[in-house]
Every structure is written in C-alpha cells, then in structure tokens.
Amino acid sequence: MTVSNPQTLGTVNGTPIVAELGGGLGTDVLVRVTLSANYVMVAPPGYPSRPPAGSSTPFFPRTVLSGATVSFLKPEAAALVAAGAAVYA
C-alpha cells in the first residue's frame, strides 16, 4: 500500500521540484541523472538521509550545478526528469 506524501525537495530556476515519497516498491533505489539546470536541494523534515551529491558538506540548501551527474532516490530523480531539469544517466 502506498500513501500520498508529496514533498518539495528543491527548486530549479525557482520552480519547486515535488516528489511523491509515499512509499511503494523501489522508492529507496538510487538513480543517476545528469542535470540540465542548476538544482537547489533542500532537506525537508522527515526526508531520508540524502546521498552526498558529491559533497561532504551536510548543510542545505545546496546547489548542484548543471551538467553534474548525481545519484538521487528514485522519486526525486523522476521528478527532476519530469520537470525537464535532468536526463537519466
């Protein structure tokens, strides 16, 4: 069973990136994407520990620059691709 839990995980050009974190199979899988725009990541309350995104700095918000190839949890990667801000790597 999945539960609806949309969360804003960051912004691209001021547009919120909202991912459905309601669970279900495969939502904890890391997926690599290449960003086509700068992505300002945030850490919403209760969000699972984020992959480091190539940085040892744990503070948010953090900007990941366009052109970077990064691993995100599946729902966040899908939201970035759906927003046209990334492609699957």
N, C-alpha and C positions, 0 to 999 in steps of 0.2 A: 504494500500500500504506500502511495506517495501522498505527501501533504504539501499544499501550496505554501511556498516560503520565498517569494521574490525578494532579492537583496540587491541594493546598489553597491557594486564592487569597485567602481571607479568612474572616470569620465574620459571621453575623447573629444577634443575640441569643445568642451563644455557640455557635451551630451552625456547623460548618465548611461552607464553600462549596467543593465539589470539582468541578473542571472537567477534562474529558478533553482533554489537549493533545497527543494522539498524531499530530496532523497530519491530512492529508487536505485535500481541496479546500475552500476558503472559511474555514479556521480563522484566517486572518490578516485577515479583514474586520472593520471596526469596526461595532458595532451599538449603537444608542441605546436605553437603558432608563430608566424613571423608577422610582426606588427607593421602596418602601413601608415600608422599615425602615432603620435605620442600618446601614451596611456598613463593617466594619473591614477594609481592604485590607492585604494583606501582599505582599512581593516574594520569592517562592520562588526558590531558586538555579536559574539557567538559564532563568528565565522571560523572554520577550522584553520589551523596553522597554515599560513601561506608558504608556498615554495619560495625560496630565497630570491628568485628572479635575477640571479647573477650578482647579487649584492649581499654583503654581510651586515648591512645596516638594517636594523629591525624597525625603524621608525616609518610611520605613514603620516601623510600621504607620501608616496614615492612615485617619481616619473620614470617610466621605461620608454626609451626613445624609439622612434620609428626605425624600422629595419632590424630591430633586435629579434632574435628567435628565442622564445621563452616557453617554459612548461607551466601550464595553469591547470587547475582542476577542470574536468570536462565541462561543467556548466558555464564557467567563466570563459573558457576558450570558445565554446559555441556562441555565447553572447557577443564576443568580440568579432567573430566571423560574421554573424548575422547583422551586426552593425556596419559591416564593411571596413572595419578597422584592422583586420588581420586575415591571413590565409593559413590553412593548415600546412604545417611544415613536414 
